[in-house]
Amino acid sequence: MCHVYVRADRLSAALISDHEYPHRVAHTLLNKILEQFTSKVPPSAWAGDPNSVAFPGLEKFLSDYQDPRSADSLTKIQDELDETKIILHNTLQAVLERGEKLDDLVVKSEQLSVQSKAFYKTARKTNSCCSIL
């Protein structure tokens, strides 16, 4: 993937990355590089041979932005939000499954209550017809 940023003063920067590298982070990097470049290198040096222009800050930018998640706080927050959504989804799923299990226990408890009442009535009838003398 090739990202290019051209400013109004005709100063430009290009960045080549794989398809997984976030577009927003790439353009943020290009913008920061151009801002620092214009603050450190005078415009008169731009017109000369591009190979003669030294910009030592470039190496730091490239090393800092190797991992877009650590370099960009918004990307990091988005990744954390995605992880949180997955955890929340799994938790809700577990709660729903637990709710279904509780519903099953309630039904079984009601059935057991009905059966115990029937057993009590039957036992009472049986005991009422037989008396101990």
N, C-alpha and C positions, 0 to 999 in steps of 0.2 A: 504494500500500500504506500503510495507516495502522497505526502501532505506538503502543500506549498502555501506560503503566506507572503504576499507582496504588499508593502506599505505604500502610502501616497508619495513618499519621497524616493520611490523606485528601489528601495532596499528590500531584498527578499531573502527568504530562508526556505530550505527544503528538508524534509525528514522522510526517511524510508523506514517502514516498520512492517511487521506481519499484520495479518488481518485481525488478529485478536487485540491489538493495541487500541485503546479507546481513542476515537477521533478528537473528542474534546480535550483530552490530556495532551495529545500531540500538538494541537493548535495552541494550547496554553504554553507548552514548552517553546514552541516557535516564537510566540509573542514575548516571552520572558528573555529568550536569547537575543532577539532583536532590540529589546529595550536596554539590556545591559551592554550590548555591542555599541549602540549609539551613544551611551553614556561614557564608554571607555575609549572608543576609537573616533577620532574627529572625522567629519564628513570629507575633508580633503584627502584622507587616506583611502576612501572608498573608490575614488576615481582611478587610482593607480592599479598596479598588478595585484590581483586578489591573493596570489600566493605569498605576497610580501606582507600582508596584513596579519598581525599576530593577535589572537584572541584567546588568552589562557583560561578564561572562565568557561569555555565551551566544554572542556573535559569534565568539570564538576557537574554541569547541567546534564551531560549524557550519563554520568554515573548515577546521579540522583534520580533520574527518570527511567532507569532500567526497570524498576518495578513501579508501574503506574499507581498501584494501590497505596504504596507508602509515600509516593511523591505528591499525590493529589488527594486532599482531604475529602472532597466530594465523592470521588470514586471509592475511597475507603468507607465512607458512611453508607454509600449505596450497597456495597458488598455486605456490610454488617446488617443492613436492613433486610437484604435478601436472606441472609442466614437466619435472622430473627423471624422472618415470615415462615420459613421452613419449620423452625422449632415450634412456632405457634400453631401451625397447621397440624403437626404431629401431636401436639398436646391436646388440641381440640378433638382430633380423631380418637385419641385415647379416652378422653372424657365421654365422648359419644358412645364408644364401645362399653365403657363402664356403666353408662346410663342404661344401655340395653341389657347388660347383665343384671343391674338392679331391678329393671322391669321384670326380667325373668324370675328373679328371687321373690318379688312381690306376688307374682302370679302363683308361684309354687307355694308361697306362704298362705295365700288365700285358699288354694286347693286343700292344703293340709288342715286349715281351720275348718273347712266344710266337712272334710273326712272325720276330723276329731269330734265335731258336733254330732255327726251321724253315728259314730261309734258310741258316744255318750248316751244318745237316745236309745240305741239298740241295747246297750248294757243296762240301762235303767229299766227298759221293758222286761228284759230277761230277769233281772233281779227282783222286779215287782211281782212276777208270777210265782216265784219261788220264795217261800219264807222259811226261815230257819226257826225250828221249834226247840 
